[in-house]
Amino acid sequence: MTTATMERASADSSPADAPVLRSIDLEFSTAGDVHTGLEEAVAELIEVAAQDASCGILVTKLHPGRYTVALDESVPFGETYEAIAA
């Protein structure tokens, strides 16, 4: 089973000049689902990042089968970095 949760600030609650924070939390029960699930999440956030070209994407492995894919200002626009949570 694969579960995904998308978190985002709503347009109504954020000032026009405030950055929209976006992340996708993913949990996979089989190794075969990881690659496809991460590719889909990154593709979703690429569309968001392209709107203002101010950040890249950080994929963080939290523990086996659990990942977060998020827009991250420390990652240059157009790049995707990977990290493992300590």
Jmol script that loads the backbone (N, CA, C; Angstrom):
load data "model"
ATOM      1  N   MET A   1       0.836  -1.183   0.000  1.00  0.00           N
ATOM      2  CA  MET A   1       0.000   0.000   0.000  1.00  0.00           C
ATOM      3  C   MET A   1       0.881   1.246   0.000  1.00  0.00           C
ATOM      4  N   THR A   2       0.502   2.191  -0.785  1.00  0.00           N
ATOM      5  CA  THR A   2       1.204   3.461  -0.847  1.00  0.00           C
ATOM      6  C   THR A   2       0.258   4.555  -0.378  1.00  0.00           C
ATOM      7  N   THR A   3       0.743   5.399   0.518  1.00  0.00           N
ATOM      8  CA  THR A   3      -0.070   6.529   0.936  1.00  0.00           C
ATOM      9  C   THR A   3       0.697   7.805   0.682  1.00  0.00           C
ATOM     10  N   ALA A   4      -0.006   8.852   0.337  1.00  0.00           N
ATOM     11  CA  ALA A   4       0.630  10.144   0.094  1.00  0.00           C
ATOM     12  C   ALA A   4      -0.227  11.231   0.716  1.00  0.00           C
ATOM     13  N   THR A   5       0.417  12.176   1.350  1.00  0.00           N
ATOM     14  CA  THR A   5      -0.268  13.319   1.925  1.00  0.00           C
ATOM     15  C   THR A   5       0.350  14.573   1.365  1.00  0.00           C
ATOM     16  N   MET A   6      -0.453  15.463   0.827  1.00  0.00           N
ATOM     17  CA  MET A   6       0.061  16.714   0.286  1.00  0.00           C
ATOM     18  C   MET A   6      -0.335  17.837   1.219  1.00  0.00           C
ATOM     19  N   GLU A   7       0.657  18.621   1.604  1.00  0.00           N
ATOM     20  CA  GLU A   7       0.402  19.752   2.486  1.00  0.00           C
ATOM     21  C   GLU A   7       0.678  21.030   1.731  1.00  0.00           C
ATOM     22  N   ARG A   8      -0.254  21.971   1.826  1.00  0.00           N
ATOM     23  CA  ARG A   8      -0.032  23.258   1.167  1.00  0.00           C
ATOM     24  C   ARG A   8      -0.839  24.332   1.874  1.00  0.00           C
ATOM     25  N   ALA A   9      -0.337  25.531   1.806  1.00  0.00           N
ATOM     26  CA  ALA A   9      -1.082  26.667   2.350  1.00  0.00           C
ATOM     27  C   ALA A   9      -2.175  27.021   1.363  1.00  0.00           C
ATOM     28  N   SER A  10      -3.352  27.315   1.864  1.00  0.00           N
ATOM     29  CA  SER A  10      -4.429  27.675   0.953  1.00  0.00           C
ATOM     30  C   SER A  10      -4.223  29.094   0.447  1.00  0.00           C
ATOM     31  N   ALA A  11      -4.696  29.357  -0.737  1.00  0.00           N
ATOM     32  CA  ALA A  11      -4.523  30.670  -1.355  1.00  0.00           C
ATOM     33  C   ALA A  11      -5.260  31.747  -0.566  1.00  0.00           C
ATOM     34  N   ASP A  12      -6.378  31.384   0.053  1.00  0.00           N
ATOM     35  CA  ASP A  12      -7.158  32.370   0.788  1.00  0.00           C
ATOM     36  C   ASP A  12      -6.480  32.801   2.083  1.00  0.00           C
ATOM     37  N   SER A  13      -5.693  31.916   2.709  1.00  0.00           N
ATOM     38  CA  SER A  13      -5.125  32.231   4.006  1.00  0.00           C
ATOM     39  C   SER A  13      -3.742  32.852   3.937  1.00  0.00           C
ATOM     40  N   SER A  14      -3.113  32.901   2.772  1.00  0.00           N
ATOM     41  CA  SER A  14      -1.773  33.431   2.631  1.00  0.00           C
ATOM     42  C   SER A  14      -1.789  34.785   1.952  1.00  0.00           C
ATOM     43  N   PRO A  15      -0.967  35.733   2.463  1.00  0.00           N
ATOM     44  CA  PRO A  15      -0.837  36.991   1.744  1.00  0.00           C
ATOM     45  C   PRO A  15      -0.257  36.740   0.352  1.00  0.00           C
ATOM     46  N   ALA A  16      -0.532  37.624  -0.569  1.00  0.00           N
ATOM     47  CA  ALA A  16      -0.105  37.440  -1.954  1.00  0.00           C
ATOM     48  C   ALA A  16       1.403  37.311  -2.081  1.00  0.00           C
ATOM     49  N   ASP A  17       2.170  37.970  -1.213  1.00  0.00           N
ATOM     50  CA  ASP A  17       3.620  37.926  -1.329  1.00  0.00           C
ATOM     51  C   ASP A  17       4.258  36.828  -0.483  1.00  0.00           C
ATOM     52  N   ALA A  18       3.478  36.071   0.278  1.00  0.00           N
ATOM     53  CA  ALA A  18       4.028  34.997   1.114  1.00  0.00           C
ATOM     54  C   ALA A  18       4.316  33.773   0.255  1.00  0.00           C
ATOM     55  N   PRO A  19       5.426  33.098   0.533  1.00  0.00           N
ATOM     56  CA  PRO A  19       5.730  31.893  -0.233  1.00  0.00           C
ATOM     57  C   PRO A  19       4.735  30.777   0.097  1.00  0.00           C
ATOM     58  N   VAL A  20       4.385  30.006  -0.892  1.00  0.00           N
ATOM     59  CA  VAL A  20       3.509  28.866  -0.691  1.00  0.00           C
ATOM     60  C   VAL A  20       4.401  27.673  -0.398  1.00  0.00           C
ATOM     61  N   LEU A  21       4.284  27.131   0.796  1.00  0.00           N
ATOM     62  CA  LEU A  21       5.086  25.982   1.182  1.00  0.00           C
ATOM     63  C   LEU A  21       4.377  24.720   0.741  1.00  0.00           C
ATOM     64  N   ARG A  22       5.129  23.834   0.113  1.00  0.00           N
ATOM     65  CA  ARG A  22       4.532  22.590  -0.369  1.00  0.00           C
ATOM     66  C   ARG A  22       5.441  21.434  -0.047  1.00  0.00           C
ATOM     67  N   SER A  23       4.848  20.365   0.427  1.00  0.00           N
ATOM     68  CA  SER A  23       5.584  19.126   0.627  1.00  0.00           C
ATOM     69  C   SER A  23       4.642  17.954   0.426  1.00  0.00           C
ATOM     70  N   ILE A  24       5.214  16.827   0.112  1.00  0.00           N
ATOM     71  CA  ILE A  24       4.444  15.603  -0.061  1.00  0.00           C
ATOM     72  C   ILE A  24       5.086  14.545   0.817  1.00  0.00           C
ATOM     73  N   ASP A  25       4.312  13.969   1.728  1.00  0.00           N
ATOM     74  CA  ASP A  25       4.783  12.887   2.585  1.00  0.00           C
ATOM     75  C   ASP A  25       4.351  11.569   1.967  1.00  0.00           C
ATOM     76  N   LEU A  26       5.282  10.652   1.847  1.00  0.00           N
ATOM     77  CA  LEU A  26       5.007   9.371   1.196  1.00  0.00           C
ATOM     78  C   LEU A  26       5.412   8.212   2.095  1.00  0.00           C
ATOM     79  N   GLU A  27       4.615   7.145   2.054  1.00  0.00           N
ATOM     80  CA  GLU A  27       4.961   5.927   2.762  1.00  0.00           C
ATOM     81  C   GLU A  27       4.670   4.757   1.844  1.00  0.00           C
ATOM     82  N   PHE A  28       5.647   3.879   1.688  1.00  0.00           N
ATOM     83  CA  PHE A  28       5.540   2.751   0.770  1.00  0.00           C
ATOM     84  C   PHE A  28       5.675   1.450   1.547  1.00  0.00           C
ATOM     85  N   SER A  29       4.892   0.455   1.169  1.00  0.00           N
ATOM     86  CA  SER A  29       4.991  -0.844   1.826  1.00  0.00           C
ATOM     87  C   SER A  29       5.850  -1.824   1.034  1.00  0.00           C
ATOM     88  N   THR A  30       6.115  -1.501  -0.245  1.00  0.00           N
ATOM     89  CA  THR A  30       6.994  -2.370  -1.041  1.00  0.00           C
ATOM     90  C   THR A  30       8.068  -1.530  -1.717  1.00  0.00           C
ATOM     91  N   ALA A  31       9.238  -2.108  -1.855  1.00  0.00           N
ATOM     92  CA  ALA A  31      10.357  -1.408  -2.489  1.00  0.00           C
ATOM     93  C   ALA A  31      10.043  -1.059  -3.939  1.00  0.00           C
ATOM     94  N   GLY A  32       9.249  -1.864  -4.595  1.00  0.00           N
ATOM     95  CA  GLY A  32       8.902  -1.618  -5.987  1.00  0.00           C
ATOM     96  C   GLY A  32       8.097  -0.346  -6.200  1.00  0.00           C
ATOM     97  N   ASP A  33       7.397   0.120  -5.185  1.00  0.00           N
ATOM     98  CA  ASP A  33       6.583   1.330  -5.295  1.00  0.00           C
ATOM     99  C   ASP A  33       7.382   2.612  -5.091  1.00  0.00           C
ATOM    100  N   VAL A  34       8.563   2.506  -4.481  1.00  0.00           N
ATOM    101  CA  VAL A  34       9.328   3.694  -4.099  1.00  0.00           C
ATOM    102  C   VAL A  34       9.704   4.533  -5.311  1.00  0.00           C
ATOM    103  N   HIS A  35      10.319   3.941  -6.300  1.00  0.00           N
ATOM    104  CA  HIS A  35      10.813   4.698  -7.462  1.00  0.00           C
ATOM    105  C   HIS A  35       9.678   5.453  -8.156  1.00  0.00           C
ATOM    106  N   THR A  36       8.607   4.762  -8.469  1.00  0.00           N
ATOM    107  CA  THR A  36       7.484   5.393  -9.166  1.00  0.00           C
ATOM    108  C   THR A  36       6.843   6.479  -8.308  1.00  0.00           C
ATOM    109  N   GLY A  37       6.650   6.204  -7.038  1.00  0.00           N
ATOM    110  CA  GLY A  37       6.027   7.175  -6.151  1.00  0.00           C
ATOM    111  C   GLY A  37       6.850   8.441  -6.000  1.00  0.00           C
ATOM    112  N   LEU A  38       8.172   8.290  -5.861  1.00  0.00           N
ATOM    113  CA  LEU A  38       9.031   9.461  -5.733  1.00  0.00           C
ATOM    114  C   LEU A  38       9.079  10.257  -7.034  1.00  0.00           C
ATOM    115  N   GLU A  39       9.133   9.570  -8.164  1.00  0.00           N
ATOM    116  CA  GLU A  39       9.122  10.271  -9.454  1.00  0.00           C
ATOM    117  C   GLU A  39       7.854  11.108  -9.618  1.00  0.00           C
ATOM    118  N   GLU A  40       6.719  10.554  -9.256  1.00  0.00           N
ATOM    119  CA  GLU A  40       5.453  11.277  -9.382  1.00  0.00           C
ATOM    120  C   GLU A  40       5.419  12.499  -8.458  1.00  0.00           C
ATOM    121  N   ALA A  41       5.918  12.342  -7.236  1.00  0.00           N
ATOM    122  CA  ALA A  41       5.925  13.460  -6.284  1.00  0.00           C
ATOM    123  C   ALA A  41       6.857  14.571  -6.762  1.00  0.00           C
ATOM    124  N   VAL A  42       8.029  14.208  -7.253  1.00  0.00           N
ATOM    125  CA  VAL A  42       8.970  15.207  -7.757  1.00  0.00           C
ATOM    126  C   VAL A  42       8.361  15.934  -8.965  1.00  0.00           C
ATOM    127  N   ALA A  43       7.723  15.197  -9.856  1.00  0.00           N
ATOM    128  CA  ALA A  43       7.093  15.820 -11.029  1.00  0.00           C
ATOM    129  C   ALA A  43       6.023  16.828 -10.602  1.00  0.00           C
ATOM    130  N   GLU A  44       5.260  16.496  -9.576  1.00  0.00           N
ATOM    131  CA  GLU A  44       4.233  17.412  -9.069  1.00  0.00           C
ATOM    132  C   GLU A  44       4.863  18.700  -8.550  1.00  0.00           C
ATOM    133  N   LEU A  45       5.948  18.576  -7.802  1.00  0.00           N
ATOM    134  CA  LEU A  45       6.573  19.767  -7.230  1.00  0.00           C
ATOM    135  C   LEU A  45       7.397  20.552  -8.243  1.00  0.00           C
ATOM    136  N   ILE A  46       7.841  19.915  -9.307  1.00  0.00           N
ATOM    137  CA  ILE A  46       8.531  20.649 -10.368  1.00  0.00           C
ATOM    138  C   ILE A  46       7.595  21.704 -10.948  1.00  0.00           C
ATOM    139  N   GLU A  47       6.340  21.345 -11.146  1.00  0.00           N
ATOM    140  CA  GLU A  47       5.360  22.297 -11.675  1.00  0.00           C
ATOM    141  C   GLU A  47       5.197  23.499 -10.750  1.00  0.00           C
ATOM    142  N   VAL A  48       5.181  23.252  -9.450  1.00  0.00           N
ATOM    143  CA  VAL A  48       5.031  24.336  -8.474  1.00  0.00           C
ATOM    144  C   VAL A  48       6.290  25.193  -8.445  1.00  0.00           C
ATOM    145  N   ALA A  49       7.455  24.555  -8.422  1.00  0.00           N
ATOM    146  CA  ALA A  49       8.726  25.288  -8.367  1.00  0.00           C
ATOM    147  C   ALA A  49       8.907  26.166  -9.603  1.00  0.00           C
ATOM    148  N   ALA A  50       8.442  25.705 -10.746  1.00  0.00           N
ATOM    149  CA  ALA A  50       8.613  26.456 -11.990  1.00  0.00           C
ATOM    150  C   ALA A  50       7.811  27.760 -11.999  1.00  0.00           C
ATOM    151  N   GLN A  51       6.807  27.877 -11.152  1.00  0.00           N
ATOM    152  CA  GLN A  51       5.973  29.077 -11.147  1.00  0.00           C
ATOM    153  C   GLN A  51       6.734  30.320 -10.711  1.00  0.00           C
ATOM    154  N   ASP A  52       7.649  30.173  -9.742  1.00  0.00           N
ATOM    155  CA  ASP A  52       8.392  31.361  -9.308  1.00  0.00           C
ATOM    156  C   ASP A  52       9.906  31.191  -9.389  1.00  0.00           C
ATOM    157  N   ALA A  53      10.367  30.028  -9.759  1.00  0.00           N
ATOM    158  CA  ALA A  53      11.788  29.763  -9.996  1.00  0.00           C
ATOM    159  C   ALA A  53      12.688  30.217  -8.843  1.00  0.00           C
ATOM    160  N   SER A  54      12.252  29.980  -7.608  1.00  0.00           N
ATOM    161  CA  SER A  54      13.047  30.428  -6.470  1.00  0.00           C
ATOM    162  C   SER A  54      13.643  29.306  -5.640  1.00  0.00           C
ATOM    163  N   CYS A  55      13.286  28.047  -5.932  1.00  0.00           N
ATOM    164  CA  CYS A  55      13.820  26.955  -5.125  1.00  0.00           C
ATOM    165  C   CYS A  55      13.812  25.656  -5.911  1.00  0.00           C
ATOM    166  N   GLY A  56      14.529  24.692  -5.353  1.00  0.00           N
ATOM    167  CA  GLY A  56      14.567  23.361  -5.918  1.00  0.00           C
ATOM    168  C   GLY A  56      13.778  22.403  -5.040  1.00  0.00           C
ATOM    169  N   ILE A  57      14.076  21.127  -5.185  1.00  0.00           N
ATOM    170  CA  ILE A  57      13.320  20.086  -4.501  1.00  0.00           C
ATOM    171  C   ILE A  57      14.269  19.236  -3.677  1.00  0.00           C
ATOM    172  N   LEU A  58      13.862  18.925  -2.450  1.00  0.00           N
ATOM    173  CA  LEU A  58      14.634  18.072  -1.566  1.00  0.00           C
ATOM    174  C   LEU A  58      13.823  16.828  -1.257  1.00  0.00           C
ATOM    175  N   VAL A  59      14.411  15.654  -1.549  1.00  0.00           N
ATOM    176  CA  VAL A  59      13.799  14.368  -1.237  1.00  0.00           C
ATOM    177  C   VAL A  59      14.528  13.829  -0.008  1.00  0.00           C
ATOM    178  N   THR A  60      13.799  13.619   1.078  1.00  0.00           N
ATOM    179  CA  THR A  60      14.407  13.150   2.317  1.00  0.00           C
ATOM    180  C   THR A  60      13.851  11.783   2.691  1.00  0.00           C
ATOM    181  N   LYS A  61      14.760  10.833   2.896  1.00  0.00           N
ATOM    182  CA  LYS A  61      14.369   9.506   3.386  1.00  0.00           C
ATOM    183  C   LYS A  61      14.343   9.583   4.905  1.00  0.00           C
ATOM    184  N   LEU A  62      13.166   9.411   5.477  1.00  0.00           N
ATOM    185  CA  LEU A  62      13.004   9.506   6.919  1.00  0.00           C
ATOM    186  C   LEU A  62      13.343   8.186   7.609  1.00  0.00           C
ATOM    187  N   HIS A  63      12.885   7.098   7.033  1.00  0.00           N
ATOM    188  CA  HIS A  63      13.223   5.734   7.452  1.00  0.00           C
ATOM    189  C   HIS A  63      12.758   4.820   6.331  1.00  0.00           C
ATOM    190  N   PRO A  64      13.093   3.536   6.365  1.00  0.00           N
ATOM    191  CA  PRO A  64      12.725   2.661   5.243  1.00  0.00           C
ATOM    192  C   PRO A  64      11.233   2.769   4.890  1.00  0.00           C
ATOM    193  N   GLY A  65      10.976   3.122   3.646  1.00  0.00           N
ATOM    194  CA  GLY A  65       9.613   3.230   3.153  1.00  0.00           C
ATOM    195  C   GLY A  65       8.931   4.561   3.406  1.00  0.00           C
ATOM    196  N   ARG A  66       9.586   5.480   4.097  1.00  0.00           N
ATOM    197  CA  ARG A  66       8.965   6.770   4.434  1.00  0.00           C
ATOM    198  C   ARG A  66       9.832   7.912   3.924  1.00  0.00           C
ATOM    199  N   TYR A  67       9.232   8.804   3.112  1.00  0.00           N
ATOM    200  CA  TYR A  67       9.949   9.899   2.468  1.00  0.00           C
ATOM    201  C   TYR A  67       9.145  11.190   2.545  1.00  0.00           C
ATOM    202  N   THR A  68       9.851  12.301   2.446  1.00  0.00           N
ATOM    203  CA  THR A  68       9.231  13.612   2.256  1.00  0.00           C
ATOM    204  C   THR A  68       9.871  14.240   1.025  1.00  0.00           C
ATOM    205  N   VAL A  69       9.043  14.748   0.133  1.00  0.00           N
ATOM    206  CA  VAL A  69       9.494  15.472  -1.053  1.00  0.00           C
ATOM    207  C   VAL A  69       8.985  16.896  -0.880  1.00  0.00           C
ATOM    208  N   ALA A  70       9.908  17.873  -0.864  1.00  0.00           N
ATOM    209  CA  ALA A  70       9.494  19.238  -0.531  1.00  0.00           C
ATOM    210  C   ALA A  70      10.246  20.277  -1.337  1.00  0.00           C
ATOM    211  N   LEU A  71       9.585  21.408  -1.560  1.00  0.00           N
ATOM    212  CA  LEU A  71      10.271  22.577  -2.094  1.00  0.00           C
ATOM    213  C   LEU A  71      11.231  23.045  -1.010  1.00  0.00           C
ATOM    214  N   ASP A  72      12.451  23.421  -1.399  1.00  0.00           N
ATOM    215  CA  ASP A  72      13.444  23.822  -0.409  1.00  0.00           C
ATOM    216  C   ASP A  72      14.299  24.936  -0.979  1.00  0.00           C
ATOM    217  N   GLU A  73      14.323  26.074  -0.285  1.00  0.00           N
ATOM    218  CA  GLU A  73      15.067  27.236  -0.770  1.00  0.00           C
ATOM    219  C   GLU A  73      16.573  27.035  -0.733  1.00  0.00           C
ATOM    220  N   SER A  74      17.068  26.042   0.022  1.00  0.00           N
ATOM    221  CA  SER A  74      18.506  25.778   0.047  1.00  0.00           C
ATOM    222  C   SER A  74      18.961  24.981  -1.175  1.00  0.00           C
ATOM    223  N   VAL A  75      18.009  24.483  -1.945  1.00  0.00           N
ATOM    224  CA  VAL A  75      18.303  23.743  -3.176  1.00  0.00           C
ATOM    225  C   VAL A  75      18.123  24.701  -4.346  1.00  0.00           C
ATOM    226  N   PRO A  76      19.130  24.830  -5.200  1.00  0.00           N
ATOM    227  CA  PRO A  76      19.007  25.741  -6.342  1.00  0.00           C
ATOM    228  C   PRO A  76      17.861  25.340  -7.274  1.00  0.00           C
ATOM    229  N   PHE A  77      17.224  26.354  -7.861  1.00  0.00           N
ATOM    230  CA  PHE A  77      16.147  26.108  -8.807  1.00  0.00           C
ATOM    231  C   PHE A  77      16.631  25.199  -9.923  1.00  0.00           C
ATOM    232  N   GLY A  78      15.811  24.250 -10.300  1.00  0.00           N
ATOM    233  CA  GLY A  78      16.136  23.329 -11.380  1.00  0.00           C
ATOM    234  C   GLY A  78      16.874  22.085 -10.921  1.00  0.00           C
ATOM    235  N   GLU A  79      17.141  21.984  -9.622  1.00  0.00           N
ATOM    236  CA  GLU A  79      17.866  20.823  -9.108  1.00  0.00           C
ATOM    237  C   GLU A  79      17.038  20.095  -8.065  1.00  0.00           C
ATOM    238  N   THR A  80      17.322  18.803  -7.918  1.00  0.00           N
ATOM    239  CA  THR A  80      16.692  17.977  -6.900  1.00  0.00           C
ATOM    240  C   THR A  80      17.801  17.317  -6.103  1.00  0.00           C
ATOM    241  N   TYR A  81      17.764  17.500  -4.784  1.00  0.00           N
ATOM    242  CA  TYR A  81      18.772  16.910  -3.891  1.00  0.00           C
ATOM    243  C   TYR A  81      18.117  15.809  -3.084  1.00  0.00           C
ATOM    244  N   GLU A  82      18.955  14.876  -2.631  1.00  0.00           N
ATOM    245  CA  GLU A  82      18.483  13.785  -1.776  1.00  0.00           C
ATOM    246  C   GLU A  82      19.184  13.882  -0.435  1.00  0.00           C
ATOM    247  N   ALA A  83      18.475  13.514   0.626  1.00  0.00           N
ATOM    248  CA  ALA A  83      19.048  13.509   1.970  1.00  0.00           C
ATOM    249  C   ALA A  83      18.466  12.327   2.746  1.00  0.00           C
ATOM    250  N   ILE A  84      19.212  11.933   3.759  1.00  0.00           N
ATOM    251  CA  ILE A  84      18.740  10.909   4.686  1.00  0.00           C
ATOM    252  C   ILE A  84      18.658  11.551   6.055  1.00  0.00           C
ATOM    253  N   ALA A  85      17.473  11.486   6.682  1.00  0.00           N
ATOM    254  CA  ALA A  85      17.303  12.081   8.004  1.00  0.00           C
ATOM    255  C   ALA A  85      18.136  11.293   9.007  1.00  0.00           C
ATOM    256  N   ALA A  86      18.832  12.022   9.862  1.00  0.00           N
ATOM    257  CA  ALA A  86      19.690  11.362  10.856  1.00  0.00           C
ATOM    258  C   ALA A  86      18.928  11.000  12.092  1.00  0.00           C
TER     259      ALA A  86
END
end "model"
wireframe off; spacefill off
backbone 0.3
color backbone group
